[in-house]
């Protein structure tokens, strides 16, 4: 097992481009490899929050366009985070 640096670095790239799904995945892998690293955990939790907010906005946009299936799917993803 490594120290999570590789995953953390990839997570930071995803975070800077606001690719929240990928950021969550990469930070989760970093935390798995190094669970005591508070910086990894902080970025993981932050990316979870931002991913959830992104899907909430998408869900609201779909609902406003009367695309209720798209809205439902986006809200479910937001809840999953």
N, CA, C and O atoms as a Tinker XYZ file with bonds, in Angstrom:
   324  protein
     1  N      0.837000   -1.195000    0.000000    73     2
     2  CA     0.000000    0.000000    0.000000    64     1     3
     3  C      0.877000    1.254000    0.000000    63     2     4     5
     4  O      1.955000    1.273000    0.596000    81     3
     5  N      0.408000    2.274000   -0.662000    73     3     6
     6  CA     1.160000    3.520000   -0.729000    64     5     7
     7  C      0.746000    4.484000    0.361000    63     6     8     9
     8  O      0.107000    4.107000    1.343000    81     7
     9  N      1.120000    5.722000    0.168000    73     7    10
    10  CA     0.786000    6.750000    1.156000    64     9    11
    11  C     -0.348000    7.656000    0.676000    63    10    12    13
    12  O     -0.726000    8.599000    1.371000    81    11
    13  N     -0.886000    7.374000   -0.502000    73    11    14
    14  CA    -2.018000    8.143000   -1.012000    64    13    15
    15  C     -1.658000    9.381000   -1.801000    63    14    16    17
    16  O     -2.547000   10.062000   -2.313000    81    15
    17  N     -0.366000    9.693000   -1.915000    73    15    18
    18  CA     0.039000   10.941000   -2.582000    64    17    19
    19  C     -0.409000   10.993000   -4.036000    63    18    20    21
    20  O     -0.852000   12.034000   -4.520000    81    19
    21  N     -0.293000    9.863000   -4.731000    73    19    22
    22  CA    -0.674000    9.820000   -6.147000    64    21    23
    23  C     -2.158000   10.152000   -6.305000    63    22    24    25
    24  O     -2.533000   10.951000   -7.164000    81    23
    25  N     -2.995000    9.537000   -5.475000    73    23    26
    26  CA    -4.437000    9.774000   -5.550000    64    25    27
    27  C     -4.788000   11.196000   -5.122000    63    26    28    29
    28  O     -5.669000   11.836000   -5.696000    81    27
    29  N     -4.085000   11.672000   -4.107000    73    27    30
    30  CA    -4.335000   13.037000   -3.648000    64    29    31
    31  C     -4.018000   14.036000   -4.752000    63    30    32    33
    32  O     -4.778000   14.978000   -4.979000    81    31
    33  N     -2.904000   13.835000   -5.436000    73    31    34
    34  CA    -2.506000   14.720000   -6.530000    64    33    35
    35  C     -3.566000   14.711000   -7.644000    63    34    36    37
    36  O     -3.921000   15.764000   -8.174000    81    35
    37  N     -4.060000   13.532000   -7.989000    73    35    38
    38  CA    -5.119000   13.425000   -9.007000    64    37    39
    39  C     -6.405000   14.093000   -8.517000    63    38    40    41
    40  O     -7.107000   14.741000   -9.293000    81    39
    41  N     -6.704000   13.934000   -7.246000    73    39    42
    42  CA    -7.873000   14.582000   -6.661000    64    41    43
    43  C     -7.774000   16.097000   -6.722000    63    42    44    45
    44  O     -8.761000   16.783000   -6.984000    81    43
    45  N     -6.580000   16.611000   -6.480000    73    43    46
    46  CA    -6.375000   18.061000   -6.545000    64    45    47
    47  C     -6.573000   18.583000   -7.969000    63    46    48    49
    48  O     -7.135000   19.661000   -8.163000    81    47
    49  N     -6.112000   17.821000   -8.962000    73    47    50
    50  CA    -6.336000   18.204000  -10.363000    64    49    51
    51  C     -7.829000   18.245000  -10.662000    63    50    52    53
    52  O     -8.320000   19.195000  -11.273000    81    51
    53  N     -8.545000   17.217000  -10.232000    73    51    54
    54  CA    -9.990000   17.154000  -10.472000    64    53    55
    55  C    -10.702000   18.286000   -9.737000    63    54    56    57
    56  O    -11.635000   18.886000  -10.270000    81    55
    57  N    -10.265000   18.573000   -8.525000    73    55    58
    58  CA   -10.867000   19.650000   -7.738000    64    57    59
    59  C    -10.675000   20.996000   -8.435000    63    58    60    61
    60  O    -11.600000   21.807000   -8.486000    81    59
    61  N     -9.479000   21.234000   -8.969000    73    59    62
    62  CA    -9.229000   22.521000   -9.607000    64    61    63
    63  C    -10.049000   22.706000  -10.885000    63    62    64    65
    64  O    -10.352000   23.834000  -11.272000    81    63
    65  N    -10.406000   21.600000  -11.538000    73    63    66
    66  CA   -11.252000   21.704000  -12.735000    64    65    67
    67  C    -12.731000   21.484000  -12.405000    63    66    68    69
    68  O    -13.568000   21.396000  -13.304000    81    67
    69  N    -13.045000   21.396000  -11.109000    73    67    70
    70  CA   -14.403000   21.205000  -10.612000    64    69    71
    71  C    -15.069000   19.941000  -11.158000    63    70    72    73
    72  O    -16.275000   19.912000  -11.402000    81    71
    73  N    -14.262000   18.906000  -11.343000    73    71    74
    74  CA   -14.764000   17.580000  -11.699000    64    73    75
    75  C    -14.975000   16.834000  -10.381000    63    74    76    77
    76  O    -14.148000   16.020000   -9.971000    81    75
    77  N    -16.096000   17.130000   -9.731000    73    75    78
    78  CA   -16.315000   16.683000   -8.358000    64    77    79
    79  C    -16.449000   15.179000   -8.230000    63    78    80    81
    80  O    -16.017000   14.607000   -7.229000    81    79
    81  N    -17.043000   14.518000   -9.229000    73    79    82
    82  CA   -17.154000   13.053000   -9.158000    64    81    83
    83  C    -15.771000   12.408000   -9.091000    63    82    84    85
    84  O    -15.520000   11.531000   -8.265000    81    83
    85  N    -14.888000   12.853000   -9.966000    73    83    86
    86  CA   -13.534000   12.299000   -9.983000    64    85    87
    87  C    -12.775000   12.679000   -8.719000    63    86    88    89
    88  O    -12.022000   11.868000   -8.179000    81    87
    89  N    -12.969000   13.911000   -8.244000    73    87    90
    90  CA   -12.288000   14.351000   -7.018000    64    89    91
    91  C    -12.691000   13.463000   -5.841000    63    90    92    93
    92  O    -11.837000   13.035000   -5.064000    81    91
    93  N    -13.979000   13.187000   -5.711000    73    91    94
    94  CA   -14.457000   12.322000   -4.622000    64    93    95
    95  C    -13.773000   10.961000   -4.707000    63    94    96    97
    96  O    -13.279000   10.438000   -3.709000    81    95
    97  N    -13.754000   10.403000   -5.903000    73    95    98
    98  CA   -13.160000    9.082000   -6.098000    64    97    99
    99  C    -11.677000    9.068000   -5.726000    63    98   100   101
   100  O    -11.224000    8.177000   -5.008000    81    99
   101  N    -10.924000   10.054000   -6.212000    73    99   102
   102  CA    -9.488000   10.088000   -5.962000    64   101   103
   103  C     -9.163000   10.355000   -4.489000    63   102   104   105
   104  O     -8.271000    9.724000   -3.924000    81   103
   105  N     -9.888000   11.291000   -3.870000    73   103   106
   106  CA    -9.634000   11.575000   -2.451000    64   105   107
   107  C    -10.021000   10.381000   -1.587000    63   106   108   109
   108  O     -9.371000   10.118000   -0.575000    81   107
   109  N    -11.067000    9.656000   -1.968000    73   107   110
   110  CA   -11.458000    8.458000   -1.215000    64   109   111
   111  C    -10.337000    7.420000   -1.263000    63   110   112   113
   112  O    -10.035000    6.776000   -0.259000    81   111
   113  N     -9.728000    7.266000   -2.428000    73   111   114
   114  CA    -8.612000    6.332000   -2.549000    64   113   115
   115  C     -7.411000    6.790000   -1.710000    63   114   116   117
   116  O     -6.735000    5.968000   -1.091000    81   115
   117  N     -7.153000    8.091000   -1.692000    73   115   118
   118  CA    -6.052000    8.632000   -0.878000    64   117   119
   119  C     -6.311000    8.373000    0.604000    63   118   120   121
   120  O     -5.409000    7.967000    1.338000    81   119
   121  N     -7.550000    8.611000    1.038000    73   119   122
   122  CA    -7.893000    8.394000    2.449000    64   121   123
   123  C     -7.796000    6.908000    2.797000    63   122   124   125
   124  O     -7.380000    6.552000    3.900000    81   123
   125  N     -8.175000    6.050000    1.867000    73   123   126
   126  CA    -8.084000    4.611000    2.103000    64   125   127
   127  C     -6.634000    4.188000    2.341000    63   126   128   129
   128  O     -6.353000    3.360000    3.207000    81   127
   129  N     -5.722000    4.767000    1.564000    73   127   130
   130  CA    -4.317000    4.418000    1.722000    64   129   131
   131  C     -3.672000    5.077000    2.942000    63   130   132   133
   132  O     -2.726000    4.539000    3.517000    81   131
   133  N     -4.189000    6.244000    3.333000    73   131   134
   134  CA    -3.584000    6.966000    4.453000    64   133   135
   135  C     -4.698000    7.614000    5.286000    63   134   136   137
   136  O     -4.893000    8.828000    5.228000    81   135
   137  N     -5.416000    6.809000    6.050000    73   135   138
   138  CA    -6.596000    7.316000    6.773000    64   137   139
   139  C     -6.313000    8.358000    7.853000    63   138   140   141
   140  O     -7.225000    9.076000    8.263000    81   139
   141  N     -5.096000    8.451000    8.310000    73   139   142
   142  CA    -4.767000    9.414000    9.373000    64   141   143
   143  C     -4.403000   10.791000    8.840000    63   142   144   145
   144  O     -4.224000   11.727000    9.619000    81   143
   145  N     -4.291000   10.926000    7.518000    73   143   146
   146  CA    -3.903000   12.206000    6.935000    64   145   147
   147  C     -5.120000   13.142000    6.928000    63   146   148   149
   148  O     -6.076000   12.928000    6.183000    81   147
   149  N     -5.066000   14.172000    7.760000    73   147   150
   150  CA    -6.209000   15.082000    7.891000    64   149   151
   151  C     -6.443000   15.911000    6.634000    63   150   152   153
   152  O     -7.584000   16.253000    6.326000    81   151
   153  N     -5.384000   16.238000    5.908000    73   151   154
   154  CA    -5.548000   17.017000    4.676000    64   153   155
   155  C     -6.335000   16.195000    3.644000    63   154   156   157
   156  O     -7.210000   16.730000    2.964000    81   155
   157  N     -6.030000   14.916000    3.530000    73   155   158
   158  CA    -6.757000   14.056000    2.594000    64   157   159
   159  C     -8.238000   14.000000    2.980000    63   158   160   161
   160  O     -9.124000   14.096000    2.131000    81   159
   161  N     -8.479000   13.841000    4.277000    73   159   162
   162  CA    -9.860000   13.733000    4.762000    64   161   163
   163  C    -10.631000   15.039000    4.525000    63   162   164   165
   164  O    -11.799000   15.015000    4.138000    81   163
   165  N     -9.977000   16.155000    4.757000    73   163   166
   166  CA   -10.607000   17.454000    4.556000    64   165   167
   167  C    -11.024000   17.637000    3.096000    63   166   168   169
   168  O    -12.150000   18.045000    2.813000    81   167
   169  N    -10.123000   17.337000    2.186000    73   167   170
   170  CA   -10.441000   17.486000    0.761000    64   169   171
   171  C    -11.514000   16.483000    0.331000    63   170   172   173
   172  O    -12.350000   16.793000   -0.519000    81   171
   173  N    -11.492000   15.294000    0.911000    73   171   174
   174  CA   -12.516000   14.292000    0.607000    64   173   175
   175  C    -13.903000   14.796000    1.000000    63   174   176   177
   176  O    -14.842000   14.737000    0.206000    81   175
   177  N    -14.023000   15.287000    2.221000    73   175   178
   178  CA   -15.318000   15.781000    2.698000    64   177   179
   179  C    -15.763000   16.995000    1.887000    63   178   180   181
   180  O    -16.940000   17.117000    1.548000    81   179
   181  N    -14.843000   17.878000    1.581000    73   179   182
   182  CA   -15.171000   19.062000    0.780000    64   181   183
   183  C    -15.656000   18.671000   -0.612000    63   182   184   185
   184  O    -16.614000   19.251000   -1.122000    81   183
   185  N    -15.001000   17.696000   -1.224000    73   183   186
   186  CA   -15.428000   17.270000   -2.558000    64   185   187
   187  C    -16.780000   16.566000   -2.505000    63   186   188   189
   188  O    -17.569000   16.692000   -3.442000    81   187
   189  N    -17.064000   15.835000   -1.441000    73   187   190
   190  CA   -18.394000   15.238000   -1.272000    64   189   191
   191  C    -19.466000   16.323000   -1.235000    63   190   192   193
   192  O    -20.495000   16.214000   -1.902000    81   191
   193  N    -19.219000   17.361000   -0.457000    73   191   194
   194  CA   -20.172000   18.459000   -0.342000    64   193   195
   195  C    -20.386000   19.134000   -1.704000    63   194   196   197
   196  O    -21.522000   19.373000   -2.114000    81   195
   197  N    -19.284000   19.438000   -2.396000    73   195   198
   198  CA   -19.401000   20.121000   -3.686000    64   197   199
   199  C    -20.071000   19.259000   -4.740000    63   198   200   201
   200  O    -20.820000   19.776000   -5.569000    81   199
   201  N    -19.820000   17.954000   -4.728000    73   199   202
   202  CA   -20.492000   17.054000   -5.667000    64   201   203
   203  C    -21.993000   17.039000   -5.397000    63   202   204   205
   204  O    -22.800000   17.077000   -6.325000    81   203
   205  N    -22.352000   16.985000   -4.133000    73   203   206
   206  CA   -23.766000   16.998000   -3.762000    64   205   207
   207  C    -24.444000   18.289000   -4.212000    63   206   208   209
   208  O    -25.550000   18.262000   -4.752000    81   207
   209  N    -23.782000   19.406000   -3.989000    73   207   210
   210  CA   -24.342000   20.697000   -4.401000    64   209   211
   211  C    -24.481000   20.789000   -5.916000    63   210   212   213
   212  O    -25.457000   21.345000   -6.420000    81   211
   213  N    -23.516000   20.249000   -6.635000    73   211   214
   214  CA   -23.564000   20.251000   -8.100000    64   213   215
   215  C    -24.804000   19.489000   -8.580000    63   214   216   217
   216  O    -25.523000   19.955000   -9.463000    81   215
   217  N    -25.046000   18.315000   -7.991000    73   215   218
   218  CA   -26.214000   17.532000   -8.405000    64   217   219
   219  C    -27.529000   18.173000   -7.970000    63   218   220   221
   220  O    -28.545000   18.012000   -8.645000    81   219
   221  N    -27.523000   18.891000   -6.863000    73   219   222
   222  CA   -28.730000   19.628000   -6.455000    64   221   223
   223  C    -29.063000   20.706000   -7.487000    63   222   224   225
   224  O    -30.223000   20.878000   -7.861000    81   223
   225  N    -28.043000   21.428000   -7.941000    73   223   226
   226  CA   -28.272000   22.456000   -8.970000    64   225   227
   227  C    -28.764000   21.836000  -10.267000    63   226   228   229
   228  O    -29.676000   22.362000  -10.906000    81   227
   229  N    -28.153000   20.703000  -10.660000    73   227   230
   230  CA   -28.596000   20.021000  -11.878000    64   229   231
   231  C    -30.038000   19.552000  -11.735000    63   230   232   233
   232  O    -30.829000   19.687000  -12.669000    81   231
   233  N    -30.380000   19.011000  -10.594000    73   231   234
   234  CA   -31.742000   18.534000  -10.352000    64   233   235
   235  C    -32.750000   19.656000  -10.446000    63   234   236   237
   236  O    -33.813000   19.494000  -11.045000    81   235
   237  N    -32.424000   20.789000   -9.862000    73   235   238
   238  CA   -33.322000   21.949000   -9.912000    64   237   239
   239  C    -33.480000   22.432000  -11.346000    63   238   240   241
   240  O    -34.580000   22.803000  -11.757000    81   239
   241  N    -32.393000   22.433000  -12.111000    73   239   242
   242  CA   -32.467000   22.872000  -13.502000    64   241   243
   243  C    -33.339000   21.928000  -14.322000    63   242   244   245
   244  O    -34.153000   22.375000  -15.130000    81   243
   245  N    -33.172000   20.638000  -14.120000    73   243   246
   246  CA   -34.017000   19.666000  -14.829000    64   245   247
   247  C    -35.485000   19.846000  -14.450000    63   246   248   249
   248  O    -36.362000   19.822000  -15.314000    81   247
   249  N    -35.746000   20.023000  -13.170000    73   247   250
   250  CA   -37.128000   20.182000  -12.711000    64   249   251
   251  C    -37.750000   21.448000  -13.295000    63   250   252   253
   252  O    -38.921000   21.444000  -13.675000    81   251
   253  N    -36.985000   22.516000  -13.368000    73   251   254
   254  CA   -37.494000   23.760000  -13.959000    64   253   255
   255  C    -37.831000   23.595000  -15.428000    63   254   256   257
   256  O    -38.706000   24.286000  -15.949000    81   255
   257  N    -37.139000   22.679000  -16.103000    73   255   258
   258  CA   -37.406000   22.411000  -17.515000    64   257   259
   259  C    -38.454000   21.312000  -17.688000    63   258   260   261
   260  O    -38.703000   20.846000  -18.800000    81   259
   261  N    -39.062000   20.904000  -16.573000    73   259   262
   262  CA   -40.081000   19.858000  -16.539000    64   261   263
   263  C    -39.544000   18.490000  -16.969000    63   262   264   265
   264  O    -40.302000   17.632000  -17.420000    81   263
   265  N    -38.236000   18.297000  -16.825000    73   263   266
   266  CA   -37.610000   16.997000  -17.043000    64   265   267
   267  C    -37.524000   16.333000  -15.672000    63   266   268   269
   268  O    -36.487000   16.360000  -15.010000    81   267
   269  N    -38.636000   15.740000  -15.269000    73   267   270
   270  CA   -38.729000   15.208000  -13.912000    64   269   271
   271  C    -37.878000   13.963000  -13.707000    63   270   272   273
   272  O    -37.378000   13.735000  -12.606000    81   271
   273  N    -37.707000   13.166000  -14.730000    73   271   274
   274  CA   -36.835000   11.984000  -14.623000    64   273   275
   275  C    -35.394000   12.437000  -14.413000    63   274   276   277
   276  O    -34.704000   11.920000  -13.535000    81   275
   277  N    -34.930000   13.409000  -15.222000    73   275   278
   278  CA   -33.574000   13.935000  -15.063000    64   277   279
   279  C    -33.382000   14.565000  -13.696000    63   278   280   281
   280  O    -32.342000   14.390000  -13.061000    81   279
   281  N    -34.393000   15.301000  -13.245000    73   279   282
   282  CA   -34.331000   15.918000  -11.921000    64   281   283
   283  C    -34.251000   14.886000  -10.818000    63   282   284   285
   284  O    -33.448000   15.006000   -9.892000    81   283
   285  N    -35.100000   13.862000  -10.927000    73   283   286
   286  CA   -35.108000   12.793000   -9.929000    64   285   287
   287  C    -33.750000   12.110000   -9.861000    63   286   288   289
   288  O    -33.220000   11.878000   -8.774000    81   287
   289  N    -33.181000   11.784000  -11.032000    73   287   290
   290  CA   -31.880000   11.117000  -11.065000    64   289   291
   291  C    -30.788000   11.990000  -10.446000    63   290   292   293
   292  O    -29.946000   11.502000   -9.693000    81   291
   293  N    -30.809000   13.283000  -10.769000    73   291   294
   294  CA   -29.799000   14.196000  -10.215000    64   293   295
   295  C    -29.960000   14.339000   -8.697000    63   294   296   297
   296  O    -28.968000   14.356000   -7.968000    81   295
   297  N    -31.197000   14.441000   -8.223000    73   295   298
   298  CA   -31.418000   14.557000   -6.773000    64   297   299
   299  C    -30.995000   13.272000   -6.059000    63   298   300   301
   300  O    -30.477000   13.329000   -4.944000    81   299
   301  N    -31.210000   12.124000   -6.686000    73   299   302
   302  CA   -30.768000   10.856000   -6.075000    64   301   303
   303  C    -29.248000   10.827000   -5.949000    63   302   304   305
   304  O    -28.716000   10.383000   -4.932000    81   303
   305  N    -28.553000   11.296000   -6.976000    73   303   306
   306  CA   -27.090000   11.348000   -6.902000    64   305   307
   307  C    -26.638000   12.306000   -5.799000    63   306   308   309
   308  O    -25.690000   12.019000   -5.068000    81   307
   309  N    -27.321000   13.442000   -5.687000    73   307   310
   310  CA   -26.962000   14.409000   -4.640000    64   309   311
   311  C    -27.126000   13.767000   -3.265000    63   310   312   313
   312  O    -26.292000   13.954000   -2.379000    81   311
   313  N    -28.199000   13.014000   -3.098000    73   311   314
   314  CA   -28.462000   12.361000   -1.815000    64   313   315
   315  C    -27.435000   11.284000   -1.525000    63   314   316   317
   316  O    -27.089000   11.051000   -0.367000    81   315
   317  N    -26.941000   10.620000   -2.570000    73   315   318
   318  CA   -25.974000    9.540000   -2.392000    64   317   319
   319  C    -24.661000   10.039000   -1.807000    63   318   320   321
   320  O    -23.947000    9.290000   -1.140000    81   319
   321  N    -24.343000   11.307000   -2.058000    73   319   322
   322  CA   -23.103000   11.845000   -1.531000    64   321   323
   323  C    -23.314000   12.213000   -0.093000    63   322   324
   324  O    -22.390000   12.693000    0.564000    81   323
